[in-house]
Each structure stands twice: as C-alpha cells, then as structure tokens.
Amino acid sequence: MAIYRFRVTFEDYDDVVREVDVKSTQTFADLHLAIHQSIGYNPDYSSSFYISNDQWTKGEEIAYKPSQRKIDRGVALMENSKLSNFIDDPHQKFYYTSNFDRPFDFHVELVKILDDAPGVVYPTTSKTVGEAPKQFGNVYNPTVVPPTNEDFDFLNEMEYTPEDTEDFEEVPGSGAAATDEEESHEEEDEFGNEFSDNEGFEDEDNGRRTGRDEDY
C-alpha cells in the first residue's frame, strides 16, 4: 500500500514546517486530523482543502463541517473523499484553510510516495520544524490592551468607577456652574453697588420709605 508524505507549511510562517505520512486509502479527514495533531490544534472546526496548482490557486473544495450553503451546492466532504482519488501528480498541491472563524492558511504538498512501513500507525508525523503559532492568537502582549466592548466608553477607558463621576461635576472655572457664578457676579456689579449706597428709598407707588434698618 502506498504512503503519501505531505509537507505542510503555514502560508504566513515560513519557518514552521511539518511532514505527515498518510495512507493513500485514507481520507482528507485523516489528513486534516494529522495536520492538527502535528501542530497541536483542536481540529473540531469548519475547514477546507482546495485542489491547487503550482501558484496555490484554489480549485475544487473538499470540506469538513461545511455550512448549509456549501452543502446545498454539493461540496465534497472530507470524510467521504479518499486521497488517492484526488491525486494525479507526484507533487500534488492542496491549499488548506483551518477554522474559517479564525483561519490559518496552509500549503500542503505531496513530496514523496513511500511503501507502507510495518508496525507504523498512520497517519503519523515524520518531521517537525519550528513552533506553530497559538491557534487563537492568545499570545500575551503587554503593549495591547483589549477593549471591554466594541463601543468606546470614556469612563471605562479611564478606569473610573461610578462614584468617580462626581469629580467631573461643577469643576471650578468650567461648565454651567462657572457660567452661573459669572452671571451672579455681573448682577452684583450692575445692581448691588447702587442699592448699597442708598440705605433707604422712596417707594414711588405707595409713597412709603423703605430701607435696611426701617421697620415695616
């Protein structure tokens, strides 16, 4: 029985390489699982292989956990697709996308056709070079502070509590409070001095005198 050896590389990480050996009678689902096992990823996400040319152009799709739209379109399923049925080139290439929600793209190339080795359980990883990036990009970066939600919240961004918002009210010299205070001073300047110079005055309407020290 023939054994296919595939070289698997990340499209964006050239220094990470895996080689996996798979039986020609096994399926794309077996290759899918072998790739994830070799890089330490959870395989249980929607993914697809695409038959590719030398320029890594996507052709026919072979899917794992496809969307309903793809099912309705009649996409081939990995678990039903035997590898040997899709390989007609000794250097056959497949473009591979893992997890469409948070995708990683791979180049998968057939590099050797071997004889079945006794005692080996296939698929198996035959070569490992480099450390794969985290599956969900959860690498700590002290320079990046993730937002708590999509909307910008000034108080949350500044780490204020609801009690702290009192500090923003009636700040001296600014806002409505300052305007009211300025208007009050203007009124005193306009009318206060006039009244302060006259301890009493004649009420023209009723003819009586009034003042600060007069009893009514």
Secondary structure, DSSP 8 states (H G I E B T S, - for coil): -EEEEEEEEESS-TT-EEEEEEETTSBHHHHHHHHHHHHT----S-EEEEEE-TT--EEEEEEES--HHHHHHT-EEGGG-BGGGG--STT-EEEEEE-SSS-EEEEEEEEEEEE--TT--SSEEEEEES----TT-----TT----SSSS--HHHHTT--GGGGGGGTT-TTSHHHHHHHHHHHHHIIIIIHHHHT-SEEE-TTT--EEETT---
